[in-house]
Amino acid sequence: MTEPTEILRAKLNGETAKVSWAEMQRHHARGVVVRVAGELDLLDVAVAMAHDDGAAVGRWMQAGQVGKISDEEARDCLARDPALWSVVVAPWVLVQERHS
């Protein structure tokens, strides 16, 4: 049975954390880091992925708002060390750069 959205959202919110790119490098090496564009709500994406909402995730991917971090993006993150928010939706680690 699927967890009700509001319960899942609260659970994921509690598991969201600030991280550095250095903490994400080993996950990137495994190919499981997913970038979420700043204009999206990180929790909305996490909930959609947890609920296997392929239509929503597909739209975001098509628009370039969600996708695996490329090696070029990873090098950029390593050089800049941006502030990131992350949340795990196994097997994925979602990250979003924060500009605050």
Residue, then its C-alpha position, 0 to 999 in steps of 0.5 A: m500500500t502506498e503511503p498517503t502523500e501528506i505523511l510521506r511529504a512530512k517524512l521526506n521533509g524530516e529527512t532533507a538536509k543541507v550537504s556539500w558536494a564533497e558529501m555527494q561525490r561518492h553517490h555521483a560516482r555510483g550514478v544515483v545523484v539527481r539534480v532538481a532545478g531551483e524553480l521546483d519544490l524539492l519535496d514535490v519532486a521527491v514525493a512524485m518519485a516515491h509514488d512512481d509518478g512517471a508523468a510528472v517526473g517525465r515532464w520535469m525531465q523533458a523540461g530539463q528540470v530534473g535529471k542525473i548530474s553529468d560529469e561536467e556539472a559534478r566538476d562545476c559543483l566541485a569547483r564552486d562548492p554550492a550549498l545543496w539540499s538533499v533528500v534520499v528517495a532510494p535508490w536516488v539522492l535528489v539534490q537542489e542548489r540553494h541560493s539563499 
